[in-house]
Amino acid sequence: MQNLSENNMDRFAGMSIVDLARRHGTPFFAYDRAVIEKRVGELKQFDVIRYAQKASSNLGLLALMRKLGVVVDAVSAGEVERALRAGFRPDSNPPGIVFTADLFDADAAEAVRAHRLEVNVGSPDMITQVGKLYPGAPVILRINPGFGHGHSRKTNTGGEWSKHGIWHSQLEECLKLGREAGVKIHGLHMHIGSGTDFEHLAQVCGSMVRAAKLLGKDLEVISAGGGLPIPYRKEQPRIDTAAYFDLWDKARKEIEANAGRAVRLEVEPGRYLVAESCVLVTQIRSIKKVDGNVFYMVDAGFDTLVRPAMYGSYHGISVVAADGRALAEEQDVVVAGPLCESGDVFTQEEGGVVVTRRLPVARIGDYLVLHDAGAYGAAMSSNYNTRRLAPEILVADGRDTVIRARQTYDHILQFERIPDDLK
Ligand SMILES: *Cc1c(COP(=O)(O)O)cnc(C)c1O
């Protein structure tokens, strides 16, 4: 559901963007609850939807997920804390929280021990380690099937250069480690990133079927991982979630037939559930000509949304006139932020190549809306340049609720100290 007509939009989830901006100040993230509900609904065929909360982990969004019957994945002790505060229970069936990582840091080890978390392990050493944290721990093995898929080298999740998962040929060794450590290895997980390439996905499913044979009757759950793509560009196709499910369901049925028992099928999306629900609203504070180029200078930077600077990611952009005038004429512009850093440009491609975008002619004070900012947007924000984290607003039924207030400078500075002899 693309509820924003690109390049020209003035309403979001039924509310006026200008009103929202006046009330909350810019920049801010706004999430449309209805879009999240729709995306969850599209994956309801899976036995379990496990939200990879690292995509956008605000407590308000986690609470919404819980209400929708979704459980969560946590990749750090902090994410475990969030999940607990949002009401998820580690001991529910299926578990409300699963800890997934390729190593235990000290905080995570303590969280796993204290809350007796199920662990999705991505390195063989973790099997022995979790056995020491608490005996009998339920464990899922994350397998690297030997090939991967991802939209950049930084997001590729399989193959021999990926840091993620247990190399496929070490599975038997790991089952032995599990018996020695006294843990209960009862699941297999592959998070490869599917793209919309179903041939590739079929390969992943084939690997899962082969790996599952080694677990036999011990296998209770398989996870398809996440990586479901969304169309950041209008011309990109939308993933066929029914076909995606069918492929995995076919693998599951084959696994069930081999094992002679029922096997739960989980899916673990992050991006897919939240990306399209959210816009980042910024204000144009300056418009300048640099030789032949026009720059729209906005009040959000890569501290707010890092994806374009980090991956060369594309986000749709629209202009909203602050005074409600009609926007007709367009021009090619560069959109840049306030950071003291030349890479602080929203219109760039992989490798940092600055490009232009065709946008309506705007004025200072108009708003610039970046689309599909819900995944790895607010969650990857930073305080670089000592700028405050932007607020997050959840919009539903014509009502806006602040689910994260704008940060204060006290928040940013509270743990810093000036040594006595420098006072
Ligand atoms: C990041 C991650 C996901 C979610 O990835 P998306 O591309 O956002 O769907 C799922 N599972 C694991 C283990 C992850 O690390």
The ligand as an SDF file (V2000), in Angstrom:
LIG
                    3D

 15 15  0  0  0  0  0  0  0  0999 V2000
   18.1200   -8.3830   10.6300 C   0  0  0  0  0  0  0  0  0  0  0  0
   17.5650   -9.7130   10.8120 C   0  0  0  0  0  0  0  0  0  0  0  0
   16.2740  -10.0060   10.3650 C   0  0  0  0  0  0  0  0  0  0  0  0
   15.4140   -9.0240    9.6320 C   0  0  0  0  0  0  0  0  0  0  0  0
   15.9360   -8.6560    8.4160 O   0  0  0  0  0  0  0  0  0  0  0  0
   15.0130   -7.7920    7.4290 P   0  0  0  0  0  0  0  0  0  0  0  0
   15.8370   -7.6810    6.2060 O   0  0  0  0  0  0  0  0  0  0  0  0
   14.7810   -6.4850    8.0930 O   0  0  0  0  0  0  0  0  0  0  0  0
   13.7540   -8.5420    7.2470 O   0  0  0  0  0  0  0  0  0  0  0  0
   15.7810  -11.2530   10.6150 C   0  0  0  0  0  0  0  0  0  0  0  0
   16.5030  -12.1730   11.2820 N   0  0  0  0  0  0  0  0  0  0  0  0
   17.7470  -11.9180   11.7220 C   0  0  0  0  0  0  0  0  0  0  0  0
   18.4930  -12.9750   12.4380 C   0  0  0  0  0  0  0  0  0  0  0  0
   18.3150  -10.6910   11.5000 C   0  0  0  0  0  0  0  0  0  0  0  0
   19.5510  -10.4520   11.9360 O   0  0  0  0  0  0  0  0  0  0  0  0
  1  2  1  0
  2  3  1  0
  2 14  2  0
  3  4  1  0
  3 10  2  0
  4  5  1  0
  5  6  1  0
  6  7  2  0
  6  8  1  0
  6  9  1  0
 10 11  1  0
 11 12  2  0
 12 13  1  0
 12 14  1  0
 14 15  1  0
M  END
$$$$
